[in-house]
Amino acid sequence: MSIICERCQYSTDEISNMYRHLNRKKPCKSTFSNISPIEIMNKLKKYDKSVLDYNGNRVYKCKYCEKIFKLNSSRCTHQHNCKFKEYFFKIQELTNTNNDLKNQLSNYTNESNNV
């Protein structure tokens, strides 16, 4: 996945390189867009799987049980074997089924009101 700077079209595969590009002392020239580097960094947060702890250190959370890891590789290894993984998918399946049933019920009530 390639990440592209909207200001100068610099591209990289690593988020850390893009952050370094945007945080340098002399920012890149805005030849393609007048967007600020801070706005681009805010957009990059959707690609970043890490969060900051209370000391400002970067940590990684398991998406199933929210256990915290210092290394992304440790988080990935854990997520493959996480005990809560199957529950997570069951909850998602039940939520989707519930939403489908709600939609069917609302369609049924709308049809019965129209008759």
Phi, psi and omega in degrees: 000123181262135179251130187241134174287126182287342182278314187234001180068021171296136180232147179207163177262349183251131178296323181298323177293324179291319176299318178297318179299318183280336183264005183291165186298314177255106183295157180295155180284139181273078182274333182254332182208150179266020180289143182280155178301328180294320178295323178294319179297322177297323177292328182289342183299335179291337178275337186277126182267002184260163173228167179258137176276185186294342177266357182089007178277147180280127178228163183237135182251141171290133182283349180265314184241356179063025172291144187258138179230150177278331182245140179296325180295324177293320178297317181297316179298316180296317184297330178293331184245012185297134180295330185273358183300312181294324177294322180301313181290326177294319178296318177298317180297316179294322178296317178296319178296318178299316179296320177298317180295322177297318179296318178297318179296317179294323177295319180295317180293323177296319180293319180290329177288329180284340182277000000 
